[in-house]
Amino acid sequence: MSELLEYKCPCCGAGLTFSSALQKMKCEYCDSEFDVETLKAYDDALKKAEKKDPEVSAPTGSDWEPGEQDGMRIYSCESCGGEVIGDETLAASACPFCGNPVIMKAQFAGDLRPDVVVPFKLDKEAAKKGFEKHLLGKRLLPKVFRSQAHIDEIKGVYVPFWLFDADVDATVQYHATQTRSWSDSRNNYVETTEYSLLRSGTMQFSGIPVDGSKKMDDALMESLEPFDLSEAVSFQTAYLSGYFADRYDVSAEESIPRANARLRISTESALHSTIPNTYSTVTPKSARVKTVDSRARYGLLPVWLMNTTWNGKSYRFAMNGQTGKFIGDLPMDKGAYARWWVLLGIGVTVAAYALMTACSALI
């Protein structure tokens, strides 16, 4: 059975959780508060610990089918002795029996220890308000969904990310045109001048995030950006207490292609922004983007995840736990959608008729 780490209140013995509002550890029972730095001894022990694979213990009863235990991890809660069952990437959770926050020690031992963590700044209530605000102003949202919508599940999760720093050398060639038009009493004239533009330079990028979890959709995580990495702090397990967390299951090496793709897009965009807007068109012809040097840090970033079910379909929402940026898909009222297109068509028809009438009056 694998070991769990629990932060206990020195005053009453209850579990401590990290308060996003106070940026301190707080006991929910006696309201005692403690600075995160005072609990650093826990992390010093983790630095010295060797990486050990969690054990899977089979309970008494029926035999396990082949492969049924693959990826399963069973932990023992130090407070009540209950079993916490999760997959091989689960790093922080809560005991389902006593509710105490628990941290899986083995997931942060040795080379699995993150370099930095961006602490939660927004709590669960802020996430709920973000959901309610997300529903406002959506004209095509079914009214019954707005009145019946409730959050089935909400949890704060520290998502593993690889944060890439890189030096880039790039050159991009563009084809540009400038168009000039004029007319006289007999003809209309258009003159197009063509140009070849060259932009090159070296750039430094810091903290380009790449999702390190297979569970999380990369596009979903990128939609929550940006995270302010200037607020990142050295990792301590205390920040995880009271939240869920996953260990990375996509390595830094596996993340390099996605990091390079993001580097290329950002580099080309930066070079393109240096071209004055005096040109009519600017089209890239060729690009060379070379990464001179790159480094990766392992970090945990805060995300609130929410789920709601309506008409038998599940809808997922997410909020940046640092900035409050909210994203998520919503159902659409097909009747309202159809009416919207009808009204749009009527509007276009009326505008066209008014234009024709005005033109006829001028003839």
C-alpha positions, 0 to 999 in steps of 0.5 A, spaced: 500 500 500 502 506 497 504 512 502 500 518 502 502 525 505 497 529 509 498 536 512 495 536 519 493 542 523 498 543 529 492 546 533 486 541 532 489 535 528 484 536 522 486 537 515 490 543 512 488 546 505 491 551 501 487 557 501 487 561 495 484 567 498 489 568 503 495 564 500 496 560 506 494 554 509 488 554 513 484 549 518 477 549 516 475 547 523 479 551 528 480 557 522 488 557 524 492 559 518 500 557 517 505 560 512 506 555 506 514 556 508 513 553 515 511 547 512 517 546 507 520 540 511 515 536 508 518 538 501 525 537 503 524 530 505 521 529 498 527 531 495 531 526 498 526 520 497 527 516 492 522 514 486 518 508 488 513 505 484 506 505 488 504 498 489 497 495 487 494 491 492 488 486 490 483 486 495 480 479 498 474 476 493 474 475 486 480 474 482 482 480 478 482 479 470 488 479 466 490 487 465 484 489 470 489 492 475 494 495 469 494 503 471 491 502 478 494 505 484 491 504 491 493 508 497 491 508 504 489 514 508 493 516 514 487 519 518 481 514 517 485 508 514 480 508 508 483 506 501 484 511 496 483 508 489 486 512 483 490 511 476 497 512 475 498 519 474 493 521 480 498 526 485 493 529 489 486 528 491 481 527 497 479 521 501 472 519 500 471 516 507 473 522 511 474 528 506 481 529 508 486 532 503 491 527 501 497 527 497 501 521 494 508 522 496 511 517 490 508 522 485 513 527 487 519 524 489 526 524 486 525 526 478 518 527 478 518 533 483 515 539 479 520 545 479 514 550 479 507 551 481 502 557 480 498 557 486 490 558 485 488 565 486 480 564 485 476 559 489 470 554 488 465 560 489 469 564 483 468 558 479 461 558 480 460 565 479 464 564 472 459 559 470 453 563 471 457 569 468 458 565 462 451 563 461 449 571 460 448 574 453 447 567 450 441 569 445 441 562 442 442 558 449 435 555 451 432 558 456 430 552 460 437 550 460 439 557 463 434 555 468 435 548 470 443 548 469 446 546 475 454 544 476 454 536 477 461 536 479 466 542 480 474 541 482 480 544 482 486 541 479 493 542 478 494 540 471 502 538 469 505 542 464 512 543 460 514 550 460 519 551 455 524 557 454 528 557 447 532 562 443 530 562 436 533 564 430 528 566 424 528 569 417 521 569 413 520 572 406 514 575 404 511 577 397 507 584 398 503 588 394 501 596 393 495 598 389 493 605 387 487 606 383 484 612 379 480 614 374 478 619 368 473 621 364 473 615 360 477 609 364 478 607 371 485 605 372 489 600 377 496 600 378 499 594 382 506 594 385 510 588 387 515 587 393 519 582 396 520 583 403 525 580 408 524 579 416 529 576 420 532 576 427 533 572 434 528 572 439 528 569 446 521 565 449 520 564 456 515 559 459 511 556 453 506 552 456 505 545 453 500 540 456 503 534 459 497 530 461 494 525 456 487 526 460 487 534 458 485 536 451 491 540 448 486 545 445 482 546 451 488 547 455 491 552 450 484 556 450 485 558 458 492 561 456 495 566 458 497 564 465 502 569 469 508 565 470 511 571 474 507 569 479 510 562 479 513 559 486 518 554 487 514 547 488 511 545 495 506 540 496 502 544 501 500 548 495 496 542 493 492 540 499 485 541 498 486 540 490 486 535 485 493 534 481 496 529 476 503 527 475 505 528 467 504 522 463 507 526 457 514 527 457 518 533 455 521 529 449 514 528 447 512 535 448 518 538 444 514 537 437 508 541 440 513 546 443 516 547 436 510 548 433 508 554 438 514 557 437 514 557 430 507 560 430 509 566 435 516 567 431 512 568 424 507 572 428 512 577 431 516 578 425 509 579 421 508 585 426 514 589 424 511 590 417 508 597 416 500 597 414 502 601 408 501 594 403 495 592 400 497 584 401 502 581 405 503 573 403 509 569 406 513 565 401 518 562 405 520 561 412 526 558 416 525 558 424 531 554 427 531 553 435 538 555 437 537 552 444 531 550 449 530 548 456 524 545 459 521 546 466 516 542 469 510 546 472 503 545 475 498 550 473 491 551 476 484 549 473 477 549 475 474 543 471 466 543 471 461 538 468 453 539 467 448 534 464 442 536 460 438 532 456 442 526 456 448 530 454 454 532 458 457 539 457 464 541 460 467 547 462 474 550 465 476 556 468 483 559 469 484 558 476 489 564 476 486 569 471 478 567 471 478 566 464 472 561 462 471 557 456 466 551 455 461 549 450 453 550 450 447 547 447 443 551 442 436 553 441 435 550 434 428 554 434 432 561 436 437 559 431 432 558 425 428 565 427 435 568 427 436 566 420 429 568 418 430 575 421 437 576 418 434 574 411 428 579 412 433 585 414 438 583 408 432 584 404 429 590 407 436 593 406 437 591 399 430 594 397 431 600 400 438 601 396 434 599 390 429 604 391 434 610 393 438 608 386 431 608 382 430 615 385 437 618 383 436 615 375 
